[in-house]
């Protein structure tokens, strides 16, 4: 049994794998909830023997998780961004400086498509990364995520006040502040992705789009490009980086 963990900036995901596939899966949770949730319902002699981990948080979070796992006899292995993995060449001049979550998503996306791919992650930040047919990571774009854009409006303005609103499937101009903010933020996110894709499609017209991240469902329906939803893309990348 293997525990796979994706610790993001604000939210974390996990799953437990056996030789036959996923046997236990967790939704979004806080980093310190991962181990209790993952081991709940498992007999001690059926605990995972190892853990594959992607962590973009501070070293203290990583060390805390490693310590808790060790107390249950589970060896933690942490993924790192490398110059090359699973057919993909890291496009950064200093490969280790590419966020490990982006790297894992990129190698998982390329492994699925086996060709030119754009990986869109709608999380705390919105990241757009491109890989060409030969597996060269061409770099990407990073912008504030949907929740961060909402927070910036609330914290930087006196009169723009609104409650969080859910996507209602419409993109027409809002007739109250909450709707105008929600649709404006979605439009900004969508505009970033479509502008990036339009530029890239001039050179790679057959590029495939894969979307992941906690806010993927808010962005995907409004894209003019077909997008494959892969909520566990970073976890999928862990299997390639730490076989």
N, C-alpha and C positions, 0 to 999 in steps of 0.2 A: 504494500500500500504506500502511496506517495501523496503527500499534501502539497498542493500548489497554492501560492499566495501572491496576490497583487496588491501591494500597499501604495495607494495613490496619495496625492497631496491632501485630499479631504475625505476620500472614501476608499474602502478596501473590499476585495473579493477573494474567495477561496473555493477550492474543490478538492475532494479526495478521490484518487484514482486507484483502481485495482488493475490487474492484467486485462480484465474484460472491458474496462472503461470507467466512466464516472459513477461512483457509488454514493456520493454525498456531496452536496453543493450548497454554498452559502450565498445569500444576497449581500447587498451593501451593508457594511458594518464598520465600526471603529477598529483601529489597529489592535487595541488591547482586548477585543472581543473575539478575535480570530480563533485562537487556540481552543478556548472553552467551547465555542460553537462547533468547531470542526471535529472535536473529540466526543462531543455529546452523543450518547447512544452507542458508542463503540466500546467493546470490551478492551481492557488494557492490553491483552495479548493480540489484539487486532489493530493497535495503533499503527499509524504510518511509521516506517523506519527512517524515512528521510523527508525533507521539505525543500521544494524548489521555491525560491523567493525573488520577487521583483520589488524593490523598495526605493522610492524617490524621496523619502522623508529623511530627517536628521539621523546621524549615526546613533543617537541615543535610542531612537525607536527601533532601529535595526538590532542593537545590542539587547534591548529588552525582549524582543521577539526571540532572538537566538537563545537567551537564557531560559525563557519559558518553555521553548521547545526541548531544550536539553534536559529540563527537569522531568520531561515525559519520555526521555530516551530517544528523541527525534533529532537527527543531525540536520542542521540548516545549511543549505547551499544557496548563496546569493549570486544572482546573475549580474554580469557586468557588460558594458558596451565594449565590443572588441573590434579589431580591424576587419574581420571577416567571419561570417557564420552562415551556415545553411544556404550557401550559394549567393549570399549578399555581401557586397563590399561596402563598408562604412564610408560615407561621403565626407565625414568631418576630417579636417586636417589633424585634429587630435581626437581620435575615435572615442576615447574614454569620456569625453565631455558631452557626447550625445546622450540625452536622458535615456536611462535603461528601459523605461516603459515604451518610449518611441522606438528604440532599437528592436525590442522584442515584437512589437506590433508590426514593424516593417518586415522582419524576417518571416513572421507567420503569414503575413499578407502575400509575400512573394512566393512562399512555399505553396499556398493555396492556388494562386493564379498561374504560377510558372511563366510569368511574363510581366510586361509593364504594369505597374500597380500604383495607385494613389491610396494612401492610408489616412483616413480622417478620424481623429480622436476628439470627441466633444466632451471634455471633462472640465476640470478647473480651468485649464487653458484649452483653446482650440488649436490643435496641431494638424498640419497637412504635410505629409511626406511623400516623396516620389521615388520610385525605383524603376530603372529602365529594363528593357528586355534581357539584357546581359547580367542583371543583378546588381548594377551599380546604384547605390543610394545617391540621389542627386541633391539631397538637402530638402529643406521644407520651409514652412511658415509657422509662426507661433503668434497667437492673439489671445486676448482675454476670453474666458469662457462665458457662457450665458449667465451663470450665477454671479460671476465676478463683475460683469457689466451692470447687472442689477444693483449690486452692492455699491459700485462706484457712483451710480446716480443718486442713491440714497445718502451716501456719505458726503458727497461733494456739492449737494444742492439743498437749499432751504425749502423751496416750494414744490419740488417734484416729489410727491408722496404717493405711495401706492402699495397695495398688497400684492404678493406674488399671485400671478394668474396662470392657469394652465393653457396650453395651446388649444385653441378651439378649431383648428384646421383652416382658419381664414388668414389672409394676408392683406386685406384691404386696410386703408388708414383707420386707426383707432379713433373712436368718438368719446373716449374718456381716457384719463391719464394711464390707468393700469393697462388697458388694452393697447394704447399707443406705445407704451414702454415695451410691453411683451413683444408686439409685432415688430417694433423698431430693432430690438435686440436680435430677434430671429432673422430679420432681414440683413442685419450686419453680418451675422454668422454665415448665412447662406451666400451673401455677396462675396465674402472672403473665399469660400470654397469654389464658387463658380468662376470667379476671376482667376484663381490659381489653376483650376482645371482647364479653362479656356486657353491660358498661356501654354500649358503643358501639352495640350492636345494638338497644337501646331506641329510638335515634334514627335508625338506618340499618339496618333489618333485612336489607337485601339486600347488605350490604358483602361484598366478596370478600377472601379472605385469600391473600397471596403470601408465601412464606417463602424466605429465602436465608441464606447464612452457613455457615461451616465445620461447625457442629454442628446444622445443620438436620435431618439424617437421624436424629439422636438424639431430636429433639423431635416432628417431624411425625407419626410413626406413632401417637402417644399423644393427639393433639389430637382433640377431639370435633367440630371444625369441619373441613370439607374445605379443604385448602390446596394451592395450586399451587407446586411447587418451581421456583425460578429461580436456579440457582447463580451466574449471571453478571449479576445484576440491576444492580449498580453499573456494570459495563462497558456494559450496555445504556443506562444513563442518560447515559454520556459522549457517546454519539452524539446525544442530544437537547440536551445542554448545550453541546457543541462540534461543531456540524454541519460 
